[in-house]
Amino acid sequence: MSDDEQLQAIRERINSLDEEIQQRISQRAEAAQEVARIKLAADSQATFYRPEREADVLRKVKARNQGPLDDEEIARLFREIMSACLALEEPMKIAFLGPDGTFTQAAALKHFGHSVQTQPAGSISEVFRDVESGACHYGVVPVENSTEGVVTHTLDMFLSSPLQICGEVSLRINHHLLSVADTTTAIETVYSHQQSLAQCRGWLDRNLPHAERISVGSNAEAAKRVIADPQSAAIASEAAAGIYGLKILAQSIEDEPGNTTRFLVIGKQQVAPCGVDKTSLLLATRNVAGSLHRLLAPLAEHDVSMTRIESRPSGRGRWEYVFFVDIEGHKDDHNVAQVLENLKAEAQVCKILGSYPTAVL
């Protein structure tokens, strides 16, 4: 068989496989519609998005993958299929820290897929309000960066918000220098979010030491500001460059090559366990010697791992603090439930911010 004949045979096989894949996807979509009909017949206010179910499906997809596509790539493909099928059940609106082109929007699309409607909000507090009011089904907000630490505004919102954490997203962050200019020689001002300016401090010191650095609400807002000013540049994403018609003068200017930001998905529902879960807590204790040690001791006693702890001023009195704690496991797990009982007895405040699947993608 000649090379041309071999290629033709392979192409015919690909065409046949494409038809089979399309047929299977259509069957899956029809099954999703049937799920919607059954749920609505039982409850007109039924919840269609199930974070624990989706996390379990994606983990199984990765576990049974045998290549040649890698685990992350095959999971992303299934993520989009699931997103499209869920949109047939319930089109969802997701609030994010805008405007269009932010890393928060990228995190929202990574978690929910591209079949949702993303709704930009002007601030983190506005994301919370949009979800609390019912204007959006869920929201996505940044909570910590591997280089610069926590996003304090997000943590502070949980002090008063009734919303639950329903999921988390980890996003690899690549910062680019964007401008309408052709080179960096004329750049006198650099705009970006304060976290991004900090994450690119070394590069800016070496390459634009005399440029003024101005912090704005988001990287996409920075991109919008430089559209009409060839003497300014923005630190933002590749997506922002495309949206706002800017040139990429320098790529991947972040100081740490592993720069990653963690985002939280916030909503009104409590999430059932999926088997690989995390629980976030807000704790406050009396300001006396050894109080924090006594507060956290039950974690070791019941073999529960703490993955993060951050302190923030409580706002109730001078030198009074609250603690944001992440632990492994779901609040309904036996050992975690025992820890929570101990914490409620010892702490002045013990608020469960949510139990949710750990990030899959």
RAQUIUR-V714630 format. One record per residue. N is the residue number from 1. SS is DSSP state (a for helix, b for strand, c for the rest). Layout:
n:N ss:SS
n:N ss:SS
This chain:
n:1 ss:c
n:2 ss:c
n:3 ss:a
n:4 ss:a
n:5 ss:a
n:6 ss:a
n:7 ss:a
n:8 ss:a
n:9 ss:a
n:10 ss:a
n:11 ss:a
n:12 ss:a
n:13 ss:a
n:14 ss:a
n:15 ss:a
n:16 ss:a
n:17 ss:a
n:18 ss:a
n:19 ss:a
n:20 ss:a
n:21 ss:a
n:22 ss:a
n:23 ss:a
n:24 ss:a
n:25 ss:a
n:26 ss:a
n:27 ss:a
n:28 ss:a
n:29 ss:a
n:30 ss:a
n:31 ss:a
n:32 ss:a
n:33 ss:a
n:34 ss:a
n:35 ss:a
n:36 ss:a
n:37 ss:a
n:38 ss:a
n:39 ss:a
n:40 ss:a
n:41 ss:a
n:42 ss:a
n:43 ss:c
n:44 ss:c
n:45 ss:c
n:46 ss:c
n:47 ss:c
n:48 ss:c
n:49 ss:c
n:50 ss:c
n:51 ss:a
n:52 ss:a
n:53 ss:a
n:54 ss:a
n:55 ss:a
n:56 ss:a
n:57 ss:a
n:58 ss:a
n:59 ss:a
n:60 ss:a
n:61 ss:a
n:62 ss:a
n:63 ss:a
n:64 ss:a
n:65 ss:c
n:66 ss:c
n:67 ss:c
n:68 ss:c
n:69 ss:c
n:70 ss:c
n:71 ss:a
n:72 ss:a
n:73 ss:a
n:74 ss:a
n:75 ss:a
n:76 ss:a
n:77 ss:a
n:78 ss:a
n:79 ss:a
n:80 ss:a
n:81 ss:a
n:82 ss:a
n:83 ss:a
n:84 ss:a
n:85 ss:a
n:86 ss:a
n:87 ss:a
n:88 ss:a
n:89 ss:a
n:90 ss:c
n:91 ss:c
n:92 ss:c
n:93 ss:b
n:94 ss:b
n:95 ss:b
n:96 ss:b
n:97 ss:b
n:98 ss:c
n:99 ss:c
n:100 ss:c
n:101 ss:c
n:102 ss:c
n:103 ss:a
n:104 ss:a
n:105 ss:a
n:106 ss:a
n:107 ss:a
n:108 ss:a
n:109 ss:a
n:110 ss:a
n:111 ss:a
n:112 ss:a
n:113 ss:c
n:114 ss:c
n:115 ss:c
n:116 ss:c
n:117 ss:b
n:118 ss:b
n:119 ss:b
n:120 ss:b
n:121 ss:b
n:122 ss:c
n:123 ss:c
n:124 ss:a
n:125 ss:a
n:126 ss:a
n:127 ss:a
n:128 ss:a
n:129 ss:a
n:130 ss:a
n:131 ss:a
n:132 ss:a
n:133 ss:c
n:134 ss:c
n:135 ss:c
n:136 ss:c
n:137 ss:c
n:138 ss:b
n:139 ss:b
n:140 ss:b
n:141 ss:b
n:142 ss:b
n:143 ss:b
n:144 ss:b
n:145 ss:b
n:146 ss:c
n:147 ss:c
n:148 ss:c
n:149 ss:b
n:150 ss:b
n:151 ss:c
n:152 ss:a
n:153 ss:a
n:154 ss:a
n:155 ss:a
n:156 ss:a
n:157 ss:a
n:158 ss:c
n:159 ss:c
n:160 ss:c
n:161 ss:c
n:162 ss:c
n:163 ss:c
n:164 ss:b
n:165 ss:b
n:166 ss:b
n:167 ss:b
n:168 ss:b
n:169 ss:b
n:170 ss:b
n:171 ss:b
n:172 ss:b
n:173 ss:c
n:174 ss:c
n:175 ss:c
n:176 ss:b
n:177 ss:b
n:178 ss:b
n:179 ss:b
n:180 ss:c
n:181 ss:c
n:182 ss:c
n:183 ss:c
n:184 ss:c
n:185 ss:c
n:186 ss:c
n:187 ss:c
n:188 ss:c
n:189 ss:b
n:190 ss:b
n:191 ss:b
n:192 ss:b
n:193 ss:b
n:194 ss:a
n:195 ss:a
n:196 ss:a
n:197 ss:a
n:198 ss:a
n:199 ss:a
n:200 ss:c
n:201 ss:a
n:202 ss:a
n:203 ss:a
n:204 ss:a
n:205 ss:a
n:206 ss:a
n:207 ss:a
n:208 ss:c
n:209 ss:c
n:210 ss:c
n:211 ss:c
n:212 ss:b
n:213 ss:b
n:214 ss:b
n:215 ss:b
n:216 ss:b
n:217 ss:c
n:218 ss:c
n:219 ss:a
n:220 ss:a
n:221 ss:a
n:222 ss:a
n:223 ss:a
n:224 ss:a
n:225 ss:a
n:226 ss:c
n:227 ss:c
n:228 ss:c
n:229 ss:c
n:230 ss:c
n:231 ss:c
n:232 ss:b
n:233 ss:b
n:234 ss:b
n:235 ss:b
n:236 ss:b
n:237 ss:c
n:238 ss:a
n:239 ss:a
n:240 ss:a
n:241 ss:a
n:242 ss:a
n:243 ss:a
n:244 ss:a
n:245 ss:c
n:246 ss:c
n:247 ss:b
n:248 ss:b
n:249 ss:b
n:250 ss:b
n:251 ss:c
n:252 ss:c
n:253 ss:c
n:254 ss:c
n:255 ss:c
n:256 ss:c
n:257 ss:c
n:258 ss:c
n:259 ss:c
n:260 ss:b
n:261 ss:b
n:262 ss:b
n:263 ss:b
n:264 ss:b
n:265 ss:b
n:266 ss:b
n:267 ss:b
n:268 ss:c
n:269 ss:c
n:270 ss:c
n:271 ss:c
n:272 ss:c
n:273 ss:c
n:274 ss:c
n:275 ss:c
n:276 ss:c
n:277 ss:b
n:278 ss:b
n:279 ss:b
n:280 ss:b
n:281 ss:b
n:282 ss:b
n:283 ss:b
n:284 ss:b
n:285 ss:c
n:286 ss:c
n:287 ss:c
n:288 ss:c
n:289 ss:c
n:290 ss:c
n:291 ss:a
n:292 ss:a
n:293 ss:a
n:294 ss:a
n:295 ss:a
n:296 ss:a
n:297 ss:a
n:298 ss:a
n:299 ss:a
n:300 ss:a
n:301 ss:a
n:302 ss:c
n:303 ss:c
n:304 ss:c
n:305 ss:c
n:306 ss:b
n:307 ss:b
n:308 ss:b
n:309 ss:b
n:310 ss:b
n:311 ss:b
n:312 ss:b
n:313 ss:b
n:314 ss:c
n:315 ss:c
n:316 ss:c
n:317 ss:c
n:318 ss:c
n:319 ss:c
n:320 ss:c
n:321 ss:b
n:322 ss:b
n:323 ss:b
n:324 ss:b
n:325 ss:b
n:326 ss:b
n:327 ss:b
n:328 ss:b
n:329 ss:c
n:330 ss:c
n:331 ss:c
n:332 ss:c
n:333 ss:c
n:334 ss:a
n:335 ss:a
n:336 ss:a
n:337 ss:a
n:338 ss:a
n:339 ss:a
n:340 ss:a
n:341 ss:a
n:342 ss:a
n:343 ss:a
n:344 ss:a
n:345 ss:a
n:346 ss:a
n:347 ss:c
n:348 ss:c
n:349 ss:b
n:350 ss:b
n:351 ss:b
n:352 ss:b
n:353 ss:b
n:354 ss:b
n:355 ss:b
n:356 ss:b
n:357 ss:b
n:358 ss:c
n:359 ss:c
n:360 ss:c
n:361 ss:c
